[in-house]
C-alpha cells in the first residue's frame, strides 16, 4: 500500500506532485514525494540495486545505507530538500533528490536558485525511461520552488546518466573536474525540451496501446462454465478470430478437475498459469473486479480490458469505485480499457485478436476505430461490415476511465497498418492535448470524428471531464483548425472513412460527373454546389449506355487535367432487347476497374441506384497485380461488399509504406476451426460505392477540405517579426501584476476603460478614447476636447452596442446638434445616471466587426472574429482559432465566416483593410498567449475602413491563470 502523506513542520505534503506516468515500454508507474514512512521501502529498494549502480551514485563502494542515510533520504522540507520516488506495486523502482545549494555548493535556502540533483534506478528497470520521467517531474518541482538550475556530478563511465541529462532538451553546460563530469542544466523549458517531452509521451502512450492490442497471451477472467454469458462469449469470439497467441479461461468457480474449456487451458486463478499473461479480459461482477485486478497485478499482467459494468454510469458511488479501479491497476503498472467496455479487436495477420463481444471479427482493412459507446461500436462494426469495409484495430473504451481517444491517436500516428482513424467521442478529457495530437496525426493520415453529447450539460454518465464553457460550434472550428474531419453522424463517418482509406486525396474541388441518368447527374451536380465543390456539367451517357461506354467516359475524365475527382452515377441500363438490365453489375464493375487501371491518381466514387449485384461485384473485383507496399498481406481473393480493388499504383496511395507483418515469436498456430479475417475492401485504390448522391458528394467534399488543409499544413504559418518591435511585454506584465494586486478576489477583476486602453496599448492596440458625459455641459466640453464630428452613446450594460435601440447618435457636427441629441437620448431611454453616456470622436466609415479572446479551462485560449451585431449574435456567424495564432490563422479567421464577402467589396462596396485586421488579431493573440492572466478580451466594435481600422470599445478581464496541464511534466489524467 502507498504511504499516507505526512505533514511537514513547515510545508504540507505536496499531493499535487503525485502523478501516474507511462514509461517507455508502455507500462505505468507512479511518481510521488518521498515521506518519512518510506524508510523500509528505501532500504529494500537499495538492496536490489547493483554494486555498479551504487558506485555510480556515491562515487565509491556503498553496499548499504546507514540509519543516518535513511533518515536523510526520507526527511524533506519539500522546498530546499525534495525527494521523489517511482513506484510499482507500492515498491520503489527509482528515486531522485535535489538539495538547494549556494554558489559555494553548500546547503542553502531561497533566494539561492541552484540545486544539486542525483538519481538512482533499479537495474531491472533501467532502460524503461524511469530517469527521464523523474527528470521532468523533479525539474517542474524545482521551478515551482524557485530553483532555476540543476548541478550534477557524474562519473565519465556512467554513460546512461549522462545521456539522460543530454537528451532532456534543457540548455546545459558541461565541464570535467576532479575526475567527474560536472553538468549544469537551466530548467527553463525550451522548445527542444518540450519537443523531447512530447516525443517521449507519444512513443510511450502508443506503446501502451500497442501492448493491449497485440498481446502474446490472453486470459478471460470470468469465463462461464456453461455456454453463454459475457466471459464465455468473449472466449468464443477470441478463438473464432484465429488468435495467434495463447488463450486461457479463468474462473475461481471451476472444478479442480477441469483442465480445458473450449479447447484452451482452464484455471481457477492466474497463479496456476505457468507463463506470464499479457492481457486479461475481466468479465466478473463489479464487486469482484478488485480481487481480479490484484491477481493480475501480482502475476505481471500488462493490461486489462474491463467489460464489467456498475461504475461511474451508476452515479457518485460508482464513480468512486471507478477511480479506485484505475488507482489499483496503475499501482501495478497496468493500463485499463473500460470499465463497461465492449472490447478490442486487432485484425493484423500476426495477431488476429477479437477480445470483444462482437460475434464476427471484421475483415482486415486500413481503418482504425475508437468509440466511447458500446452501442455505437456495435452499430459501426455492423455498418462497416455491410459496406465491405475492414479494420486494422478497434477499441470500445466504455467509461474511458484510463485509455482514451488521445491514446488511440498516439497509437494511430505510429501504426503502419492504419491509414484512417475514426473516432466516436462523447467527451474530451483533455481538449488541448487532443487538438495537439490530432493536428500531428492529421498531417500524415486522416482523422474523422463524430462528437456525441454535443450540448452543454449532456456529458454521458461515467465520463468525468473538465467543464468547458465554449459552445459546440467553437469546438468544431478548433477541430477543423487541427485538420480533424468532423462529421455529424456515424453514417457520414463511415462514408468519409471508406473514401479516404481507398482513394487518393483530390488535388482540388473540380469534379467530373458522368453516368447514364440525367436526373441522377443533376442531383449530384446540385449536391456538389451545395458542398462548395466546383462540378463540371454532368456527362449524360443516356440510358442506352453499355459498360464499355462507362469505361471510356471514366478513362477520359481521369485523363482530363481540368478535373480533380470523378463521380460515376449509374442506374439500370437498357440492353440489346430494349429491356432494363438490373443483374449484370459485374460487367459494369469490371469496366470501371479497367478504366481506373490506366487513369491518373484521382479519387473516384460510384453512386448507384437499384443495379442488382453491382455493390457485390464492385467489392469482389480485385487485381492480380502485386500488392502495394503499404498493405500487410496480399488482398484475399474473395467477395467483399460495396467497394472494388483496383490495380496497384503507388501514386494513388496517400499513406506511407509499411513493413510486412511477421508472425509473433512463439505464437501458437490457430485452431482448426478458426479462420483468418479476409482482406477487406478498404485498401488503397478501392472504389467506394454510395446509395445516394448526397452521401458520396459529402464524403468527397470532406476529402477536398482535408487535402487543402494538408497542403497548407506542409508550410506552417508564422508570427511576423515586426510585432516584437512594437510590443512592450514587460510593461504589460507590470500593469497586470499591479491590477491583480488590487483584486484579492480569485475570480479577478474587470478593467476600467482607461486601464484596458493602457494595457492594450502596450501591445500596439490603440483604443479610441471616450469621455464621460454625465450632463449636456460635460458632453459639450468633451466634444470640444476631442474635436467634431463626435458620437454620443450610452454605456449602460443593457444598451451597450445596441444602436438599434437608439442608444447611439453618430456624426454630430456641432454643439447645437450635440445638445439636441443628448436631450433626445435621455428623453427616449432614461436619466443620464442610468444611461452612463460618453462622447467619442467619430471613426472613418467601414465595416463593424468584433474581435474576442478568452481562455477556456479545458480548451485553452481561443481567438474569435465576426461581424458586429446580428451576424455574430443572432446567426452565430463567428470563426475561432486556438492561440497562438499565426499569420495564416489570422487570414483564414476573417475569411471563414459566412459574411466574409462584406469585407472584400460585396455588391460594389469598397474592400476594407483586411491586412490591418489580421495584424490586430495577431496582436491580441500575442497578448493572451504571453499573459494567461488576461482571461478575456472583447474589442467591439472594430470599424475596419478601406484604409486602417479603429477600435471603439474594449473590455478586459484579469484573473489568476488557470492551470495548464499540457505544459507540465507528462502525466496520465485522473478523472
Secondary structure, 3 states (H helix, E strand, C coil): CCCCCCCCCCCCCCHHHCEEEECCCCCEEEEEECCHHHHHHHHHHHHCCCHHHHHHHHCCCCCCCCHHHHHHHHCCCCCCEEEEEEEECCEEEEEEEEEEECCCCCECCCCCCEEEEEEEECHHHCCCCHHHHHHHHHHHHHHHCCCCEEEEEEECCCHHHHHHHHCCCCCEEEEEECCEEEEEEECCCCHHHHHHHHHHHHHHHHHHHHHHHCCCEEEEECCCCCCCCHHHHHHHHHHHCCCCCEEEEECCCCCCCCCEECCEEEECCHHHCCCCCCEEEECCCHHHHHHHHHHHHHCCCCEEEECCCCCHHHCHHHHHHHHHHHHHHHHCCCEEEECCCCEEEECCCCCCEEEECCCCCCCEEEEEEEECCHHHHHHHHHHHHHCCCCEEEEEECCCCCCCCHHHHHHHHHHCCCCCEEEEEECCCCCHHHHHHHHHHHHCCCEEEEEECCCCCCCCCCCCCCCCCCCCHHHHHHHHHHCCCEEECCHHHHHHHHHHHHHCCCCCCCEEEEEECCHHHHHHHHHHHHHCCCEECCCEECCCCCCHHHHHHHHHHHHHCCCCCEEEEEEECEECCCCCEECCCHHHHHHHHHHHHHCCCCCEEEEEEECCCCHHHHHHHCCCCCCCCCCCCCCCCCCCCCCEECCCCCHHHCCCCCCCCCCCCCCCCCCCCCCCCCCECCCCCCCEEEECCHHHHHHHHHHHHHHHHHHHHHCCCCCCCCHHHHCCCHHHHHHHHHHHHHCCCCCCCEECCHHHHHHHHHCCCCCECCEEECCCHHHHHHHHHHHCCCEEEEECCCCCCCCHHHCCEEEEECCHHHHHHHHHHHHHHHCCHHHHCEEEEECCCCCEEEEEEEEEECCCEEEEEEEECCHHHHCCCCEEEEECCCCHHHHHHHHHCCHHHHHHHCHHHCCCCCHHHHHHHHHHHHHHHHHCCCEEEEEEEEEEECCCCEEECCEEEEECCCCCCCCCCCCCCCCC
